[in-house]
């Protein structure tokens, strides 16, 4: 008998189609709820159904997929390895269904929506005024909520949908993230008006004669020596203080002191105004502070490092017309920065 490979492929395809048609997609809403809440009871509350209905749905899903998916532990219902592998695809699939059913054209002038952005206070001070000035005219009913970016897992908040965009300095990012540079910046040294270092040529040795105020966005000292913090596929810059690390390490005669470490840029100017401390800041922010307070910039005694200030979003937002509109508004708001 001659084997008909074409017929075999058609039969296999037909079998797969029948299996997909027999799947109750509601089971995946249960899967996602247990994944998010780690509990059958809390998943039931989120879905407004009974715990027994959730347990029954989970049993059906286990049988259909051939895996336990979730196992009881002291921390709740822990996903199995296979469940974790399925998680992102299931979440994106549910979001696609939801978007297909509810998506409407995004019209800025008519939109009534709140966007959530994570950023440092320094970036917020520079970027937000120009953005809001544009939105007042083009999208008067759109609201902006800014959250601190000093959380270590800030990029992970994009995956869970807690924020729409994160703005900051990044190196490596995990899969599924998109990025775009808003503007470039470089380091600058700031002191109070009348500081001893303002009366002559600034040298590296001179910088080490004074205590430093360091902005460390995560509020932790457990970072790489280049100012980048790496964790779970995310690499982001949390400080740009070079002098105390780079030059001290290269010259045993230079011993510096980080007298104060703070997680916010807003704390720097008040510290500088009442002490002889030295601070390294992004240059654009330093210039902004000069216009607001009594501080001044010093000439760097070394070549400045430059950083790309980027906005990062999850790839699923590429299907969200509102977020894509917002990213373009941010680009336009910072166009004068280049």
C-alpha positions in Angstrom: 0.0 0.0 0.0 1.3 3.4 -0.9 1.6 5.9 1.9 0.0 9.2 1.3 2.0 11.8 3.2 -0.3 14.6 2.2 -3.4 12.9 3.6 -1.5 12.2 6.8 -0.6 15.9 7.3 -4.2 16.9 6.6 -5.4 14.4 9.1 -3.0 15.7 11.8 -4.0 19.3 11.0 -7.6 18.4 11.3 -7.1 16.6 14.6 -5.3 19.7 16.0 -8.1 21.9 14.8 -10.7 19.8 16.5 -8.7 19.9 19.7 -8.4 23.7 19.6 -12.2 24.0 19.0 -12.9 21.8 22.0 -10.9 24.1 24.3 -12.9 26.3 26.7 -11.0 29.6 26.6 -12.5 30.5 29.9 -10.1 28.0 31.5 -7.2 30.3 30.6 -8.8 33.2 32.5 -8.7 30.9 35.5 -5.1 30.0 34.8 -4.2 33.7 34.6 -6.1 34.5 37.8 -4.3 31.8 39.8 -1.0 32.9 38.4 -1.6 36.5 39.4 -3.0 35.8 42.9 -1.3 32.6 43.9 -4.5 31.3 45.5 -7.7 29.5 44.4 -9.7 31.5 46.8 -8.3 34.9 45.7 -8.6 33.9 42.0 -12.3 33.0 42.6 -12.8 36.4 44.2 -11.1 38.2 41.3 -13.3 36.3 38.8 -16.5 36.6 40.9 -17.0 32.8 40.9 -16.8 30.1 43.6 -13.6 28.5 44.7 -15.0 25.1 43.7 -15.6 26.4 40.2 -12.0 27.5 40.0 -10.8 24.1 41.3 -13.0 22.3 38.7 -11.6 24.6 35.9 -8.1 23.9 37.0 -8.7 20.2 37.0 -10.0 20.3 33.5 -7.0 22.5 32.4 -4.6 20.0 34.0 -6.1 17.1 32.1 -6.1 19.0 28.9 -2.5 20.2 29.1 -1.1 17.1 30.9 0.6 19.0 33.7 -0.1 19.9 37.3 0.3 23.6 36.4 0.1 24.7 40.1 1.2 22.9 43.2 0.4 23.9 46.9 3.3 25.4 48.9 3.8 27.5 51.9 3.6 30.6 49.6 0.4 29.5 48.0 -0.2 27.9 44.6 3.2 27.8 43.0 3.3 27.5 39.1 5.2 24.6 37.7 7.9 25.1 35.2 5.5 24.4 32.3 3.0 26.9 33.7 5.7 29.5 33.8 6.6 28.7 30.2 2.9 29.1 29.2 2.3 32.2 31.3 3.4 35.0 29.0 1.8 33.5 25.9 -1.5 33.0 27.8 -1.5 36.5 29.2 -0.7 38.0 25.7 -3.4 35.8 24.2 -6.0 37.0 26.7 -5.0 40.6 26.2 -5.3 40.2 22.4 -8.8 38.9 22.8 -9.7 41.7 25.2 -8.2 44.3 22.9 -9.9 42.9 19.8 -13.3 43.1 21.6 -12.9 46.5 23.2 -10.3 48.4 21.2 -11.5 51.8 19.9 -9.6 54.3 17.8 -7.5 56.5 20.0 -8.5 60.1 19.5 -6.3 62.3 21.8 -8.8 65.2 21.9 -11.6 62.9 23.0 -9.6 60.3 25.0 -10.4 59.9 28.7 -7.5 57.8 29.9 -4.8 57.7 32.6 -1.2 56.7 31.6 1.3 55.5 34.2 5.0 56.4 33.9 7.9 55.3 36.2 10.8 57.8 36.3 13.2 59.5 38.7 12.4 62.8 40.1 15.2 64.4 38.1 13.8 63.1 34.8 10.3 64.1 35.8 11.4 67.7 36.5 12.9 67.9 33.1 10.4 66.0 30.9 7.0 66.4 32.5 6.4 70.1 32.1 6.9 70.1 28.3 4.8 66.9 28.0 1.9 68.3 30.1 2.0 71.6 28.2 1.4 69.7 25.0 -1.3 67.5 26.5 -3.3 70.4 27.9 -3.8 71.5 24.3 -4.0 68.2 22.4 -5.5 65.8 24.9 -7.2 67.8 27.7 -8.8 64.7 29.4 -5.7 62.5 29.5 -4.1 62.1 32.9 -0.6 61.3 33.8 0.5 59.4 36.9 4.3 59.3 37.7 5.7 56.6 40.0 9.2 56.5 41.5 11.7 54.5 39.4 13.8 53.6 42.4 12.2 50.2 42.8 14.7 47.4 41.9 12.0 45.6 39.9 10.7 48.6 38.0 11.1 47.0 34.6 9.2 44.0 35.8 6.2 46.3 36.5 5.9 46.6 32.7 5.3 42.9 32.4 2.5 42.9 35.0 1.0 46.1 33.6 1.5 48.2 36.7 3.1 50.9 34.6 2.9 51.7 30.9 6.4 53.3 30.4 9.6 53.5 32.3 12.1 56.3 31.6 15.7 56.0 32.7 19.2 54.8 31.8 19.4 51.1 30.8 21.9 48.6 29.6 20.7 45.1 29.0 16.9 44.5 29.0 15.0 41.2 29.1 13.2 39.8 26.1 9.8 41.4 25.3 10.9 44.9 26.0 11.1 47.8 23.5 13.2 50.9 23.9 13.7 54.3 22.3 16.2 57.1 23.2 14.6 60.3 24.3 17.8 62.4 24.7 21.4 62.1 25.6 22.9 63.5 28.8 26.3 63.7 30.4 27.7 64.1 33.9 28.3 67.4 35.6 29.8 68.5 38.9 27.7 70.8 41.1 28.6 72.9 44.1 27.2 75.9 46.0 27.8 79.4 44.8 31.1 80.6 46.4 32.5 77.1 47.0 36.3 77.0 47.4 36.5 74.9 44.1 35.0 77.8 42.2 38.1 80.1 42.8 40.6 78.3 40.7 41.2 75.4 38.2 39.4 72.3 39.2 41.6 69.2 39.6 40.8 65.6 40.5 42.9 65.9 43.6 40.8 69.0 44.6 37.6 67.1 44.2 38.8 64.5 46.8 39.4 67.2 49.4 35.6 67.6 49.9 32.9 65.2 50.9 30.5 64.1 48.2 26.7 63.9 48.1 25.8 60.9 45.9 22.4 60.2 44.3 21.8 56.4 44.2 18.4 55.8 42.8 17.7 52.5 44.4 19.0 53.5 47.8 21.5 50.6 47.9 25.2 50.3 47.6 25.2 46.8 46.1 25.9 47.9 42.5 28.6 47.4 39.9 31.5 49.8 40.0 30.4 51.5 36.8 27.1 52.6 38.3 25.0 49.8 36.7 22.9 47.4 38.6 22.2 44.0 37.1 19.4 41.7 38.1 17.1 39.2 36.3 18.1 40.3 32.8 17.8 44.0 33.6 20.7 46.3 33.6 20.2 49.9 34.6 22.3 52.8 35.7 21.5 54.0 39.2 24.3 56.5 39.7 26.9 58.4 37.7 29.3 59.3 40.5 32.6 58.4 38.8 35.3 60.3 40.8 34.9 58.5 44.0 35.2 55.1 42.3 37.2 55.3 39.2 40.0 57.7 40.2 40.2 56.4 43.8 40.7 52.8 42.5 43.4 54.0 40.2 45.4 56.1 42.6 46.1 54.9 46.2 46.8 58.5 47.2 43.3 59.6 46.6 40.8 58.7 49.3 37.3 60.1 48.9 34.2 60.1 51.1 30.6 59.7 50.1 29.2 61.6 53.1 25.6 61.4 52.1 23.8 59.0 49.8 20.2 59.8 48.8 17.7 58.2 46.4 16.3 61.4 45.0 17.8 64.3 43.0 15.6 66.8 44.8 17.7 66.4 48.0 21.0 67.5 46.4 20.6 71.3 46.1 19.6 71.8 49.8 22.6 69.8 50.9 25.0 71.7 48.7 23.7 75.1 49.8 24.6 74.6 53.4 27.8 72.6 53.1 31.0 72.3 51.0 29.8 69.0 49.5 30.3 68.1 45.8 27.7 66.3 43.7 27.8 64.6 40.3 24.5 65.1 38.4 23.2 64.8 34.9 24.2 68.0 33.2 20.6 68.9 32.0 19.4 68.6 35.5 22.3 70.6 36.9 21.6 73.4 34.5 17.9 73.3 35.6 19.0 73.5 39.2 21.2 76.5 38.5 18.2 78.4 37.2 16.2 77.5 40.4 18.8 77.6 43.2 22.1 79.0 44.2 24.4 76.3 42.8 26.9 76.3 39.9 28.7 73.9 37.7 32.4 73.2 37.7 34.6 72.4 34.7 35.3 68.7 34.7 38.9 67.8 35.2 38.3 64.6 33.1 36.2 63.6 30.1 32.5 63.3 30.9 30.6 60.1 30.4 27.4 60.3 28.4 24.2 58.4 29.0 21.1 57.7 26.9 17.9 58.5 28.6 15.4 56.0 27.2 11.8 55.1 27.5 11.0 51.4 27.8 7.7 49.6 27.2 6.5 46.1 26.9 6.1 44.8 23.4 2.4 44.2 23.8 2.0 48.0 24.0 2.9 48.1 20.3 -0.7 47.2 19.8 -1.9 49.9 22.1 -2.5 53.1 20.0 -2.7 55.2 23.1 0.7 54.2 24.5 2.2 54.6 21.0 0.8 58.1 20.8 2.2 58.9 24.3 5.7 57.7 23.3 5.6 60.0 20.3 4.4 62.9 22.5 7.4 62.3 24.7 9.7 62.4 21.7 8.3 65.7 20.6 8.4 67.1 24.1 12.2 66.4 24.3 13.0 67.4 20.8 14.7 70.6 22.0 17.0 68.5 24.2 19.1 67.3 21.2 
